[in-house]
Amino acid sequence: MDGLEWRDVAQGTRAWFGAFVPAPVMVDAQERWRAVVGALLGLLLTAWTGQWLLGMSLTGTWLVAPLGASAVLVFAAPASPLAQPWSVVGGNSVSALVGVLCSMLLPDPTLAGAVAVALAIAVMLAMRCLHPPGGAMALSVVLAHAAHGHFAIGAAMVDSVVLVLAGVAYNAATGRRYPHTQLAPARSQESGVGARFKSADLDAVLARYNQVLDVSRDDLENILQAAELESYRRRMGEIRCKDVMSRQVLAVQFGSSLQEAWHLMRSHQIKALPVIDQSRRIVGIITLADFMREARIDQAPGMAHRLREFIRPDGLSTSDKPEVVGQIMTRQVRVVSQDRHAIELMPLFTESGHHHIPVIDEDRRLAGIITQSDFVRALHRIEDPN
């Protein structure tokens, strides 16, 4: 072989051996101690409860060894699908039953142990309760020569239930969500502002990947979206709101007529107008939704006529009908500083439903407005700087 081929072989060999090198644990010392203390308290509670409930039972067993592995998942990896309550209780219990069955039917412990573990995996997959300690549970039953179901119904199930309850309480007390929701709600197939993939895209990739992952599907999507946001934040660097906002912003005052506001919105094809005082400080915002709501166009036919009647002044000195912008505007307005990093607006556009965000200067006066279109253009510039 020539030098190039030797180099390829060397690189392949290094890559193969590199696969055996453990990855760094990406958690801090506080999280490590949280898991350690949780496992200690959870197993102590499980042992004491099992001894109290099962110490005098027919099995004589009040704590089973595979619960140690279950504790690692429940307290150190509570987000894992393999650590969820049904996985722990169902996986350990059905695996124990499989072990009992194999111990009764197969006299050779070597064969019985191997068959028990294999069948336990098959049953756990079928029952959607895959739990790695379940394989150890099935093997432990065979090695202990347990030939009745009391072991599974007693020690395995009771210990698992107590451990799960301890996990629920401890994880909640230490700020970790447990259990994690495993059945995801219906998802919109529309992409958010700046999104690079849809939920359906992730589902298609996972279907092709066709392997069990030790992370829930929703957690994986959240991680990918967070990584995408971090990537945008890195690439957008020091881009501020003042760099992407529209400076020629139309606005109305509190006392502007509804007719004037409507004419501005229609003639300039915009959906919102900031409402300012004489010092150009924002006091509210008026949107198409405000007009639609106040005109009550959803309560009767003839929407166009109803809207025209609503915005037309009635000329009376006293009237219950709104006449000016300040009477129908939305007073709670989300504003941002012109020096704020533009990437920080992504959650406002993608999750909070904002379409127009007024920008203020250091004196809190209206300096511009950022729309979804402005934000998308900013994202496009970092993707295609040319």
Phi, psi and omega per residue, in radians:
M1 nan 2.526 3.124
D2 -1.450 -3.119 -3.070
G3 -1.091 -0.653 -3.129
L4 -1.136 -0.730 -3.136
E5 -1.157 -0.717 3.098
W6 -1.072 -0.669 3.130
R7 -1.134 -0.695 3.110
D8 -1.114 -0.736 3.120
V9 -1.109 -0.736 -3.135
A10 -1.106 -0.742 3.131
Q11 -1.138 -0.726 3.100
G12 -1.109 -0.683 3.117
T13 -1.138 -0.771 3.112
R14 -1.082 -0.705 3.132
A15 -1.130 -0.674 -3.134
W16 -1.149 -0.830 3.110
F17 -1.177 -0.534 3.119
G18 -1.115 -0.423 3.125
A19 -1.154 -0.313 3.133
F20 -1.545 -0.145 -3.138
V21 -1.371 2.194 -3.097
P22 -1.201 2.529 3.094
A23 -1.329 2.653 3.091
P24 -1.151 2.584 3.097
V25 -1.454 2.033 -3.008
M26 -1.574 0.877 3.054
V27 -2.336 2.671 -3.096
D28 -1.494 3.127 -3.085
A29 -1.119 -0.616 -3.138
Q30 -1.099 -0.745 3.131
E31 -1.182 -0.612 3.120
R32 -1.137 -0.781 3.120
W33 -1.172 -0.564 3.083
R34 -1.069 -0.749 3.129
A35 -1.181 -0.715 -3.119
V36 -1.100 -0.865 -3.118
V37 -1.143 -0.671 3.127
G38 -1.080 -0.790 3.121
A39 -1.105 -0.702 3.118
L40 -1.058 -0.902 -3.110
L41 -1.172 -0.699 -3.118
G42 -1.116 -0.762 -3.128
L43 -1.264 -0.605 3.065
L44 -1.080 -0.810 3.132
L45 -1.100 -0.727 3.129
T46 -1.119 -0.749 -3.131
A47 -1.136 -0.801 -3.139
W48 -1.120 -0.743 3.130
T49 -1.154 -0.759 3.119
G50 -1.099 -0.705 3.120
Q51 -1.127 -0.669 3.141
W52 -1.211 -0.723 -3.069
L53 -1.506 -0.574 -2.951
L54 -2.035 -0.120 -3.050
G55 -1.034 -0.532 -3.120
M56 -1.858 0.258 -3.102
S57 -1.376 3.106 -3.127
L58 -1.166 -0.505 -3.088
T59 -1.336 -0.540 -3.068
G60 1.248 0.067 -3.139
T61 -1.890 2.204 -3.114
W62 -2.108 -0.069 3.034
L63 -2.645 2.307 -3.100
V64 -1.935 2.479 -3.019
A65 -1.043 -0.686 -3.120
P66 -1.033 -0.275 3.102
L67 -1.122 -0.426 3.064
G68 -1.088 -0.719 3.099
A69 -1.211 -0.646 3.087
S70 -1.089 -0.667 3.139
A71 -1.105 -0.620 3.101
V72 -1.035 -0.764 -3.130
L73 -1.229 -0.798 -3.045
V74 -1.134 -0.681 -3.035
F75 -1.771 -0.491 -3.127
A76 -1.711 -0.406 -3.134
A77 -2.396 1.023 -3.048
P78 -1.148 -0.293 3.124
A79 -1.450 -0.219 -3.076
S80 -1.178 2.406 3.032
P81 -1.048 -0.459 -3.134
L82 -1.336 -0.155 -3.094
A83 -1.869 0.036 -3.072
Q84 -1.259 2.728 -3.018
P85 -0.877 -0.804 -3.116
W86 -1.181 -0.592 3.096
S87 -1.110 -0.751 -3.114
V88 -1.199 -0.972 -3.066
V89 -1.200 -0.885 -3.120
G90 -1.158 -0.783 -3.111
G91 -1.079 -0.817 -3.137
N92 -1.186 -0.707 -3.064
S93 -1.211 -0.869 -3.100
V94 -1.201 -0.565 3.101
S95 -1.172 -0.656 3.075
A96 -1.117 -0.717 3.098
L97 -1.104 -0.723 3.091
V98 -1.079 -0.734 3.116
G99 -1.080 -0.731 3.096
V100 -1.069 -0.788 -3.131
L101 -1.071 -0.786 -3.140
C102 -1.175 -0.630 3.119
S103 -1.137 -0.586 3.137
M104 -1.323 -0.667 -2.986
L105 -1.637 -0.403 -3.076
L106 -2.058 1.895 -3.080
P107 -1.207 -0.482 -3.132
D108 -1.360 1.982 -3.091
P109 -1.113 -0.532 3.120
T110 -1.121 -0.870 3.113
L111 -1.155 -0.734 -3.115
A112 -1.078 -0.721 3.139
G113 -1.132 -0.802 -3.128
A114 -1.128 -0.777 3.138
V115 -1.132 -0.666 -3.122
A116 -1.090 -0.775 -3.138
V117 -1.149 -0.764 -3.135
A118 -1.093 -0.802 3.132
L119 -1.161 -0.617 3.119
A120 -1.076 -0.722 3.106
I121 -1.093 -0.780 -3.126
A122 -1.080 -0.765 -3.116
V123 -1.203 -0.728 3.131
M124 -1.106 -0.696 3.091
L125 -1.116 -0.736 -3.136
A126 -1.137 -0.598 -3.098
M127 -1.671 0.133 3.099
R128 0.995 0.716 3.124
C129 -2.349 0.746 3.140
L130 -1.052 2.194 -3.068
H131 -2.574 1.916 -3.049
P132 -0.871 -0.740 3.096
P133 -1.073 -0.259 3.092
G134 -1.086 -0.629 3.079
G135 -1.102 -0.722 3.082
A136 -1.155 -0.591 3.118
M137 -1.108 -0.812 -3.138
A138 -1.082 -0.751 -3.134
L139 -1.172 -0.679 3.140
S140 -1.096 -0.679 3.127
V141 -1.086 -0.780 -3.141
V142 -1.105 -0.793 -3.107
L143 -1.173 -0.479 3.109
A144 -1.480 -0.055 3.135
H145 1.021 0.664 3.101
A146 -1.335 2.052 -3.053
A147 -2.010 0.440 3.067
H148 -2.569 2.822 -3.049
G149 -1.382 -0.092 -3.126
H150 -1.063 -0.573 -3.128
F151 -1.094 -0.798 -3.106
A152 -1.235 -0.840 -3.104
I153 -1.232 -0.574 -3.118
G154 -1.470 -1.524 -2.991
A155 -1.068 -0.917 -3.046
A156 -1.072 -0.870 -3.077
M157 -1.252 -0.822 -3.105
V158 -1.089 -0.824 3.131
D159 -1.050 -0.714 -3.114
S160 -1.147 -0.741 3.140
V161 -1.103 -0.795 -3.139
V162 -1.109 -0.730 -3.140
L163 -1.103 -0.714 3.128
V164 -1.130 -0.771 3.120
L165 -1.079 -0.698 3.075
A166 -1.112 -0.684 3.118
G167 -1.132 -0.713 3.112
V168 -1.055 -0.831 -3.101
A169 -1.170 -0.809 -3.058
Y170 -1.205 -0.772 -3.137
N171 -1.124 -0.667 3.092
A172 -1.133 -0.701 -3.120
A173 -1.202 -0.439 -3.101
T174 -1.856 0.263 3.014
G175 1.420 0.419 3.094
R176 -2.018 2.352 -3.113
R177 -1.365 2.100 3.097
Y178 -2.705 2.178 0.080
P179 -1.363 2.810 3.022
H180 -1.541 2.401 3.077
T181 -1.135 2.202 -3.108
Q182 -1.770 -0.416 3.081
L183 -1.653 1.864 -3.054
A184 -1.274 2.501 3.048
P185 -1.188 2.878 3.102
A186 -1.045 2.341 -3.070
R187 -1.900 2.521 3.020
S188 -1.231 2.453 3.129
Q189 -1.543 -0.030 3.124
E190 -1.429 2.493 3.098
S191 -1.444 2.539 3.026
G192 -1.334 3.061 3.124
V193 -1.053 2.204 3.084
G194 1.373 0.015 -3.087
A195 -1.195 2.455 -3.135
R196 -1.751 -0.217 3.107
F197 -2.599 2.741 3.082
K198 -1.773 2.870 3.084
S199 -1.033 -0.646 3.136
A200 -1.109 -0.567 3.108
D201 -1.121 -0.768 3.120
L202 -1.116 -0.714 3.115
D203 -1.064 -0.697 -3.137
A204 -1.157 -0.712 3.131
V205 -1.153 -0.754 3.129
L206 -1.112 -0.621 3.105
A207 -1.129 -0.695 3.104
R208 -1.257 -0.616 3.130
Y209 -1.097 -0.743 2.952
N210 0.940 0.783 3.056
Q211 -2.408 2.674 3.091
V212 -1.280 2.205 3.126
L213 -1.859 2.473 3.121
D214 -1.549 0.750 3.057
V215 -2.687 2.446 -3.106
S216 -1.210 2.725 -3.111
R217 -1.074 -0.727 3.140
D218 -1.219 -0.666 3.083
D219 -1.099 -0.682 3.119
L220 -1.096 -0.752 3.114
E221 -1.119 -0.729 3.119
N222 -1.095 -0.700 3.121
I223 -1.117 -0.762 3.136
L224 -1.116 -0.714 3.126
Q225 -1.169 -0.684 3.106
A226 -1.140 -0.678 3.100
A227 -1.145 -0.667 3.100
E228 -1.113 -0.747 3.112
L229 -1.103 -0.707 3.104
E230 -1.116 -0.646 3.100
S231 -1.123 -0.766 3.089
Y232 -1.085 -0.726 -3.126
R233 -1.075 -0.705 3.138
R234 -1.165 -0.759 -3.064
R235 -1.350 -0.507 3.111
M236 -1.329 -0.345 3.031
G237 0.929 -2.033 -3.041
E238 -1.748 0.382 3.104
I239 -1.190 2.140 -3.102
R240 -1.828 2.940 -3.140
C241 -1.040 -0.622 -3.129
K242 -1.152 -0.343 -3.135
D243 -1.416 -0.337 -3.058
V244 -2.089 -0.181 -3.057
M245 -1.273 2.763 3.004
S246 -1.502 2.098 -3.058
R247 -1.472 -0.542 3.115
Q248 -1.462 1.389 -3.037
V249 -1.804 2.306 3.072
L250 -1.449 2.524 -3.134
A251 -2.600 2.799 3.060
V252 -2.227 2.906 3.113
Q253 -1.807 2.950 -3.097
F254 -0.943 -0.712 -3.069
G255 -1.602 0.094 3.083
S256 -1.108 2.522 -3.110
S257 -1.255 2.690 3.084
L258 -1.084 -0.611 3.136
Q259 -1.100 -0.754 3.121
E260 -1.099 -0.790 -3.137
A261 -1.098 -0.757 -3.140
W262 -1.111 -0.716 -3.141
H263 -1.103 -0.726 3.123
L264 -1.094 -0.771 -3.107
M265 -1.151 -0.717 -3.107
R266 -1.274 -0.741 -3.062
S267 -1.232 -0.530 -3.136
H268 -1.783 0.040 3.090
Q269 0.933 0.900 3.070
I270 -2.101 2.809 -3.021
K271 -1.907 -0.042 -3.113
A272 -2.711 2.606 3.080
L273 -2.316 2.186 3.010
P274 -1.132 2.529 3.085
V275 -1.867 2.167 -3.037
I276 -2.152 2.830 3.014
D277 -1.658 -2.963 -3.075
Q278 -1.196 -0.340 3.101
S279 -1.635 0.162 -3.118
R280 1.131 0.457 3.011
R281 -1.592 2.458 -3.025
I282 -1.325 2.278 3.099
V283 -2.051 -0.118 -3.140
G284 3.028 -2.996 3.072
I285 -2.596 2.473 3.117
I286 -2.057 2.297 -3.051
T287 -2.201 2.960 3.043
L288 -1.010 -0.621 -3.139
A289 -1.101 -0.601 3.098
D290 -1.130 -0.748 3.102
F291 -1.100 -0.797 -3.111
M292 -1.086 -0.717 -3.116
R293 -1.157 -0.826 -3.076
E294 -1.251 -0.546 3.110
A295 -1.355 -0.226 3.112
R296 0.950 0.814 -3.072
I297 -1.234 -0.229 -3.141
D298 -1.517 -0.012 -3.059
Q299 -1.781 -0.113 -3.107
A300 -2.740 2.695 3.059
P301 -1.204 3.017 -3.138
G302 1.285 0.961 -3.044
M303 -1.083 -0.777 -3.093
A304 -1.072 -0.797 3.129
H305 -1.097 -0.725 -3.120
R306 -1.121 -0.671 3.136
L307 -1.216 -0.722 3.107
R308 -1.068 -0.705 3.121
E309 -1.166 -0.575 -3.096
F310 -1.215 -0.738 -3.059
I311 -1.494 -0.217 -3.123
R312 -1.338 2.222 3.091
P313 -1.094 2.468 -3.130
D314 -1.633 -0.142 3.056
G315 1.316 0.101 -3.134
L316 -1.530 2.604 3.126
S317 -1.249 -0.535 3.065
T318 -2.270 2.339 -3.099
S319 -2.736 2.538 3.069
D320 -1.463 -0.224 -3.100
K321 -1.422 2.349 3.085
P322 -1.034 2.439 -3.120
E323 -2.091 -0.495 -3.047
V324 -2.164 2.897 -3.062
V325 -1.016 -0.731 -3.061
G326 -1.076 -0.315 -3.112
Q327 -1.437 -0.334 -3.114
I328 -2.165 -0.081 -3.067
M329 -1.163 2.792 3.003
T330 -1.509 2.135 -3.032
R331 -1.468 -0.528 3.138
Q332 -1.485 1.823 -3.051
V333 -2.019 2.308 3.041
R334 -1.505 2.052 3.108
V335 -2.088 2.796 3.103
V336 -2.310 2.683 3.083
S337 -1.340 2.573 -3.129
Q338 -1.191 -0.300 3.120
D339 -1.662 0.065 3.128
R340 -1.289 2.541 3.100
H341 -1.113 2.279 -3.060
A342 -1.098 -0.570 -3.079
I343 -1.121 -0.400 -3.126
E344 -1.212 -0.198 3.132
L345 -1.467 -0.192 -3.062
M346 -0.967 -0.818 3.120
P347 -1.069 -0.552 3.137
L348 -1.149 -0.684 -3.134
F349 -1.408 -0.652 -3.012
T350 -1.557 -0.490 -3.031
E351 -2.041 -0.582 -3.041
S352 -1.626 -0.083 3.055
G353 1.386 0.262 3.114
H354 -1.314 2.498 3.085
H355 -2.048 -0.463 -3.132
H356 -2.412 2.213 3.140
I357 -2.184 1.947 3.099
P358 -1.125 2.550 3.141
V359 -1.988 2.329 -3.114
I360 -2.025 2.717 3.110
D361 -1.610 -2.946 -3.074
E362 -1.182 -0.330 3.086
D363 -1.666 0.177 3.134
R364 1.144 0.440 3.058
R365 -1.660 2.671 -3.131
L366 -1.098 2.135 -3.130
A367 -1.973 -0.386 -3.117
G368 3.073 -2.963 3.106
I369 -2.579 2.497 3.091
I370 -1.981 2.167 3.076
T371 -1.822 2.984 3.068
Q372 -1.023 -0.638 3.132
S373 -1.130 -0.717 3.090
D374 -1.055 -0.745 -3.095
F375 -1.179 -0.729 3.120
V376 -1.104 -0.689 3.101
R377 -1.092 -0.664 3.111
A378 -1.126 -0.725 3.098
L379 -1.123 -0.674 -3.130
H380 -1.140 -0.607 -3.131
R381 -1.121 -0.644 -3.140
I382 -1.335 -0.392 3.088
E383 -1.414 -0.601 -3.093
D384 -2.357 1.383 -3.067
P385 -1.102 -0.286 3.123
N386 -1.530 nan nan
